[in-house]
Amino acid sequence: MNIHEYQAKELLRKYGVATPRGQVAADAAEAAAITESFGGQSVVKAQIHAGGRGKGGGVKFAKTPAEAAELFGRMMGMNLVTKQTGPEGRVVRTVFVSDPVDIARELYFSFLVDRATGRVTALASTEGGVEIEEVAAATPEKIVKVAVDPAIGLAEHHARELAFALGLSGDTFRKGVVFFRNLYKLFVEKDCSMLEINPLVVTKQGDVTALDAKIAFDDNALFRHPEVQAFRDLNEEAAAEIDASKFGLNFIKLDGSIGCMVNGAGLAMATMDIIQYHGSSPANFLDVGGGASEEAVKNAFRIILQDPGVKAVLVNIFGGIMRCDIVANGVVKAAREIGVQVPVVVRLEGTNVEEGKRILSESGLRIQVGADLDDAARKVVAAIA
C-alpha cells in the first residue's frame, strides 16, 4: 500500500525524522493563509501516488500568498501526468503547502527490501533530486548500498558509513546518523517495503531534512497497523483492484490483451511470461490464491472481463488445495452470468482435474482446454491473432 507525501511526513515526524513544516489546504484561501504563516512564501505540491510530480507541473514555488492561492486553484482537480502515472495521469484531489527551506545540497536516500539478499538495504547517493534509475544507468558508482543484517539492525557503523558516503561532516554528520537510524526504525516497525527520501536535503544551516518522502507498506502486514490502513486513499487505486481486494484476490491491471486467472504468484508470473513468449501480452496479474471459493473464482473472472482491453482469457490452475472442479464451476457460472464474448482457454492440472475438465466440456460454452501450459498459451494467443 502506498501513501501520500503529506502522510509519509506525518509518520516521519513521529519517529524524529526532520521534515519541513507543511499543511494540507482545503481551498485557495487556506493555501494563502498557510503561506502567510510561513512568511509569505511556500511550495505548493499536488498529492498523488506517483513520482515525477515536479516535471509534470505538480510542484510549484509560490512567492506570495496570492500566488499560492492561484497555484492551488490550478492544481486541484488537474489531471497530473508523470512517467509513473502513464499517459492517463492521475486526478489531483489533495494539495499540500510546504515551508520552503534554504537548500545547500540535494542527496538521495532509501531503504528497500532486496529480494536477492533477503535483507533490508540502504541506498545512498550524492545525486539527489533526480530519478535514481537515471543515476543507476548513467553513474552507478555514485550509488552506495549497505545491506542490513536483520539480527543486528542498522548499527551505528552502518549509519556512519552512509553519512560518510554522502559527504556529511561536523554537526551535519551527527544529525545524518540519527536521521538514518530513525528512518530504519520506522521502516522495520511499520513493515515498510520501501521508504524513499528524494531529495534528502542538507540546508544552509546544516540541518538534514526530508524534503520529499515516499513510503510503501507490505500489504500482508497491514492488519498489524490500523493507523497505516487509515491512510489508504481508494481514489489512487484502480477500481478493479479495489473490487478484487473484497474477495481476497491479488489483482494488478496491466496493459495487454489476454486476461489471466492463476493460483499462485509464481505460476502467475510464469503464465504472463509464456504469453509474452508466444507473441502477446497479459492484461493483468491475478492470483486467486490456494484456497479460493467458487464465488471468488466467479468474481475473479468477472473482474477480468470488465477490462475492455481483454480480447481473450487464459485460466491456469494447478490444483493442490485449490480443486480443479471448483475452478471449473466458477468459470462456467461466471461465463453464463456475464455472457462471455471473448475466447477462453483453460489449463487445469492437479486435484480433481478430470472432474474439472468434464464440467468444462459439458458446459456447452466455447471454452478450449489446454493440454499443458505451453499448449494453452499457444491457443489463447492464436485466438486473438
C-alpha atoms as one frame of an Amber mdcrd trajectory, in Angstrom:
protein
   0.000   0.000   0.000   1.259   3.472  -0.904   0.546   6.718   0.904   0.783
  10.401   0.029   3.771  12.612   0.767   1.972  14.584   3.476   1.002  11.325
   5.220   4.550   9.994   4.946   5.892  13.162   6.554   3.415  12.804   9.402
   4.868   9.365  10.109   8.442  10.603   9.749   7.922  13.314  12.345   6.585
  10.739  14.831   9.920   8.936  14.518  12.020  12.041  14.995  12.873  12.474
  11.308  13.124  16.139  10.329  10.788  17.424   7.611   9.779  20.954   6.568
   6.588  22.332   8.075   3.534  21.759   5.920  -0.219  21.511   5.861  -2.940
  20.244   3.526  -5.044  23.143   2.218  -8.809  22.724   1.910  -9.212  25.635
  -0.500  -7.345  28.510  -2.132  -7.910  30.846   0.817  -6.377  28.347   3.198
  -3.408  27.857   0.864  -2.838  31.620   1.038  -3.206  31.642   4.843  -0.721
  28.771   5.286   1.744  30.565   3.013   1.313  33.733   5.064   2.149  31.766
   8.220   5.373  30.615   6.547   6.496  34.203   5.993   4.796  34.810   2.654
   6.377  32.068   0.534   5.644  28.353   0.125   5.963  25.282  -2.053   2.600
  24.096  -3.389   2.580  20.345  -4.045  -0.038  18.168  -5.753  -0.554  14.867
  -3.908  -0.794  11.685  -5.983   0.761   8.229  -5.615   3.446   8.779  -8.245
   6.876  10.310  -8.589   7.991  12.943 -11.085   5.329  15.405  -9.948   7.621
  18.405 -10.400   8.265  17.685 -14.070   4.520  17.283 -14.616   3.704  20.677
 -13.095   2.599  19.327  -9.737   5.209  21.135  -7.586   5.466  24.931  -7.759
   7.105  27.675  -5.698   4.792  30.473  -4.545   6.433  33.836  -3.893   3.317
  35.349  -2.307   0.153  34.123  -0.554  -1.872  35.244  -3.585   0.311  33.156
  -5.876  -0.157  30.153  -3.565  -3.930  30.575  -3.846  -3.637  30.744  -7.640
  -1.462  27.624  -7.774  -3.905  25.764  -5.534  -6.706  26.604  -7.984  -4.655
  25.327 -10.898  -3.579  22.104  -9.224  -6.746  20.994  -7.501  -8.651  18.744
  -9.917  -5.931  18.771 -12.579  -5.003  15.551 -14.363  -1.332  15.201 -13.483
   0.707  13.124 -15.924   4.133  11.803 -14.945   6.368   8.925 -16.044   4.934
   6.797 -13.267   1.244   7.546 -13.919   1.398   6.715 -17.613  -0.392   8.825
 -20.241  -3.749   8.527 -18.449  -2.425  10.534 -15.464  -3.998  10.917 -12.007
  -6.575  13.427 -10.792  -5.264  15.667  -8.000  -7.646  15.697  -5.038  -5.264
  16.941  -2.337  -2.832  19.862  -2.302  -0.064  20.177   0.293   1.513  23.533
   1.137   5.066  23.272   2.469   7.504  25.680   4.076  10.477  26.443   1.796
  13.963  25.578   3.061  17.382  27.002   2.229  18.952  24.168   0.257  22.701
  23.694   0.287  22.808  20.138  -1.114  20.313  17.630  -2.524  21.013  13.955
  -1.804  19.199  10.642  -2.232  18.425   8.022   0.400  16.150   4.999   0.611
  15.510   1.709   2.368  14.067  -1.188   0.404  13.774  -4.950   0.630  16.457
  -6.518  -1.562  14.982  -9.840  -2.685  18.360 -11.055  -3.926  19.853 -10.945
  -0.419  16.653 -11.200   1.611  17.702  -8.142   3.586  16.699  -4.539   4.049
  19.172  -2.497   2.036  20.024   1.192   2.259  20.744   3.092  -0.955  22.505
   6.454  -0.748  23.688   8.817  -3.444  25.054  12.323  -3.710  22.859  12.722
  -6.797  19.546  13.756  -5.226  16.515  15.438  -6.731  16.616  13.254  -9.852
  15.241   9.801 -10.554  17.511   7.177  -9.037  17.010   4.971 -12.122  18.760
   7.635 -14.195  21.684   7.713 -11.757  21.902   3.905 -11.788  22.025   3.872
 -15.578  24.475   6.751 -16.102  26.711   6.732 -12.998  26.113   3.561 -10.935
  29.326   4.190  -8.991  27.560   7.112  -7.301  25.128   4.776  -5.520  26.260
   3.248  -2.236  24.494   0.115  -0.960  24.527  -1.120   2.617  22.776  -4.414
   3.424  21.439  -4.647   6.980  21.671  -7.874   8.983  18.166  -8.339  10.473
  19.662  -9.748  13.672  21.617  -6.544  14.282  19.593  -3.837  12.569  21.076
  -0.588  11.307  24.049  -0.300  13.642  25.965   2.886  14.395  28.753   1.919
  11.990  26.201   1.419   9.172  24.763   4.886   9.712  28.247   6.400   9.861
  29.216   4.643   6.623  26.169   6.126   4.918  26.868   9.599   6.284  30.493
   9.403   5.044  29.264   8.231   1.624  27.058  11.327   1.345  29.913  13.639
   2.289  28.382  14.828   5.560  30.677  16.367   8.172  30.675  18.004  11.578
  27.326  18.534  13.267  25.559  17.649   9.979  27.262  14.256  10.088  25.886
  13.577  13.574  22.409  14.681  12.501  22.637  12.391   9.478  23.483   9.363
  11.627  20.418   9.970  13.822  18.309  10.597  10.698  19.238   7.235   9.142
  18.727   5.248  12.328  15.301   6.763  12.928  14.319   6.016   9.330  15.325
   2.387   9.783  13.288   2.116  12.984  10.234   3.405  11.106  10.879   1.032
   8.207  11.004  -2.051  10.427   8.323  -1.181  12.967   5.748  -0.232  10.319
   6.534  -3.164   7.990   7.514  -0.975   5.065   8.540  -2.397   1.709  10.123
   0.855   0.508  10.982   4.204   2.091  12.490   6.823  -0.207  13.681  10.330
   0.641  14.358  12.209  -2.586  15.677  14.723  -2.161  17.286  14.388   1.221
  18.369  17.968   1.827  21.226  19.497   3.733  20.174  23.067   4.496  22.421
  26.106   4.624  22.000  25.958   8.392  23.491  22.417   8.399  20.269  20.537
   9.115  19.356  17.219   7.477  15.720  17.104   6.366  13.362  15.054   4.198
  12.187  17.465   1.530  10.062  14.754  -0.091   9.090  11.276   1.078   7.569
   8.189  -0.452   6.585   5.159   1.640   5.095   1.811   0.594   3.937  -0.862
   3.047   3.744  -4.641   2.921   0.032  -5.359   2.370   0.351  -8.665   4.229
   1.294  -6.816   7.434  -1.340  -4.090   7.357  -3.534  -5.962   9.841  -0.919
  -5.015  12.444  -1.121  -1.313  11.621  -4.674   0.114  11.629  -3.174   3.603
  11.841  -1.442   2.986   8.496  -4.554   1.466   6.925  -6.349   4.713   7.767
  -4.034   6.454   5.254  -5.383   4.369   2.360  -6.708   6.526  -0.493  -9.039
   4.488  -2.692  -9.061   7.290  -5.274  -5.442   6.384  -6.054  -6.212   2.730
  -6.733  -7.734   1.125  -9.811 -11.417   0.294  -9.320 -10.819  -3.317 -10.376
  -8.051  -3.706  -7.789 -10.332  -2.398  -5.043 -13.082  -4.774  -6.182 -10.650
  -7.714  -6.202  -9.444  -6.987  -2.664 -13.008  -7.510  -1.371 -12.746 -11.179
  -2.388  -9.170 -11.737  -1.214  -7.833 -11.673  -4.782  -4.396 -10.319  -5.678
  -5.057  -8.287  -8.822  -2.928  -5.785 -10.731  -4.115  -4.282 -14.000  -1.650
  -4.290 -16.906  -1.804  -3.027 -20.486  -2.021  -6.246 -22.518  -4.911  -8.056
 -24.196  -5.021 -11.502 -22.548  -6.680 -11.731 -19.156  -5.046 -14.169 -16.729
  -6.533 -16.070 -13.799  -3.973 -18.195 -11.955  -3.431 -19.629  -8.482  -0.051
 -18.810  -7.005   2.127 -15.755  -7.644   4.992 -17.756  -9.172   2.692 -19.576
 -11.552   1.036 -16.268 -12.441   4.420 -14.782 -13.354   5.270 -17.845 -15.452
   1.888 -17.570 -17.193   2.488 -13.940 -18.086   5.973 -14.784 -19.338   4.773
 -17.557 -21.636   2.023 -15.335 -23.076   4.715 -12.778 -23.879   6.947 -15.524
 -25.292   4.252 -16.584 -27.743   3.759 -13.059 -29.058   1.052 -11.388 -26.975
   0.874  -9.610 -23.613  -1.019 -10.070 -20.326  -3.858  -7.721 -19.367  -3.449
  -8.370 -15.662  -1.815 -10.237 -12.835  -4.458 -12.171 -10.897  -3.673 -14.685
  -8.182  -6.810 -16.303  -6.754  -4.774 -17.986  -4.009  -4.610 -21.568  -2.879
  -7.985 -21.875  -1.203 -10.320 -19.636  -3.184 -14.025 -20.465  -3.193 -16.214
 -20.951  -6.235 -17.623 -17.473  -5.581 -14.135 -15.939  -5.548 -13.292 -17.643
  -8.850 -16.511 -16.353 -10.382 -15.735 -12.804  -9.263 -12.160 -13.077 -10.489
 -13.482 -13.963 -13.920 -15.964 -11.078 -13.776 -13.249  -8.580 -12.814 -11.009
  -9.695 -15.691 -13.811  -9.284 -18.220 -14.650  -5.764 -17.026 -11.493  -4.588
 -18.783 -12.475  -3.571 -22.346  -8.904  -4.282 -23.445  -9.235  -8.005 -22.720
  -9.548  -9.940 -26.001  -9.187 -13.451 -24.538  -8.807 -15.140 -21.147  -6.326
 -17.776 -20.023  -7.172 -19.693 -16.842  -4.177 -21.611 -15.500  -4.808 -23.615
 -12.324  -2.605 -26.162 -10.624  -4.916 -27.848  -8.144  -3.452 -28.714  -4.772
  -5.556 -27.182  -2.026  -7.394 -25.470  -4.875  -9.569 -28.140  -6.519  -9.946
 -28.078 -10.289 -13.706 -28.803 -10.160 -14.272 -25.696  -8.023 -12.386 -23.608
 -10.563 -14.330 -25.134 -13.450 -17.675 -24.459 -11.756 -16.663 -20.868 -11.036
 -15.594 -20.269 -14.628 -18.782 -21.808 -16.035 -21.037 -19.800 -13.704 -19.234
 -16.564 -14.499 -19.316 -17.230 -18.245 -23.074 -17.887 -18.152 -23.961 -14.945
 -15.930 -21.776 -12.417 -17.728 -22.271 -13.712 -21.254 -18.633 -14.069 -22.266
 -17.900 -12.702 -25.728 -14.169 -13.466 -25.870 -12.267 -16.749 -26.316 -11.485
 -18.621 -23.089  -8.712 -21.190 -22.726  -8.371 -23.239 -19.539  -5.435 -25.305
 -18.375  -6.142 -27.491 -15.343  -3.828 -29.871 -13.537  -3.930 -31.493 -10.110
  -6.701 -32.350  -7.657  -9.969 -33.399  -9.358  -8.607 -32.416 -12.761 -10.731
 -34.939 -14.691 -13.892 -33.724 -12.966 -12.925 -30.153 -13.795 -12.400 -30.970
 -17.462 -15.737 -32.822 -17.561 -17.556 -29.762 -16.166 -15.974 -27.560 -18.831
 -16.648 -29.963 -21.710 -20.307 -30.468 -20.715 -20.967 -26.764 -20.129 -21.959
 -26.089 -23.731 -19.746 -22.995 -23.699 -16.958 -22.147 -26.119 -14.121 -22.982
 -23.755 -10.921 -24.566 -25.036  -8.914 -26.843 -22.757  -5.129 -26.771 -22.994
  -3.170 -29.999 -22.689  -0.437 -28.154 -20.765   0.640 -24.569 -20.130   2.511
 -24.180 -23.406  -0.438 -25.569 -25.384  -2.868 -23.294 -23.544  -0.694 -20.232
 -24.172  -0.417 -21.050 -27.876  -4.187 -21.469 -28.136  -5.079 -18.238 -26.363
  -2.595 -16.192 -28.403  -3.813 -17.795 -31.658  -7.411 -16.999 -30.680  -6.797
 -13.253 -30.994  -4.290 -13.338 -33.822
